[in-house]
Amino acid sequence: MAGANSAAIVVLLTAGSSEEASRLAEMLVGAHLAACVQIMPQMESVYRWKGAVHREPEFLLLAKTTAACFDELEREVRALHTYDTPEIVALPVTHVSAPYLDWITSNAFPPLVSRLAAEENPTPPQPDNQ
């Protein structure tokens, strides 16, 4: 069985525009913080904020990742998101096919893991062509 940090999770995120949803999805996949991010079509959210009920269009993102990526994913989303308090909710995956889990863990890993791997297998120095 996979360790807790390599456990698959699905992170729910919302964005107020298609452009923001795309920007967040590209950042998460590009940074290896998610193996895949699905952007669901526009929906309507009804919520309470600062004592008032609001109704706004939003886009739902489903990020397939690992528990080890969550803290960095949250930091990066909070840094880029236009909301004061963005939705960042992780749901555990209780059952997953082994090949799919292997794909997730091969494509979503926290930056520290990738830095350590690079240190263990450094790129050989390039010849000086001057």
Sequence and secondary structure as in RCSB ss.txt:
>XXXX:A:sequence
MAGANSAAIVVLLTAGSSEEASRLAEMLVGAHLAACVQIMPQMESVYRWKGAVHREPEFLLLAKTTAACFDELER
EVRALHTYDTPEIVALPVTHVSAPYLDWITSNAFPPLVSRLAAEENPTPPQPDNQ
>XXXX:A:secstr
   GGG EEEEEEEESSHHHHHHHHHHHHHTTS SEEEE   EEEEEEETTEEEEEEEEEEEEEEEGGGHHHHHH
HHHHH SSSS  EEEEE S   HHHHHHHHHH   HHHHHHHHHHS         
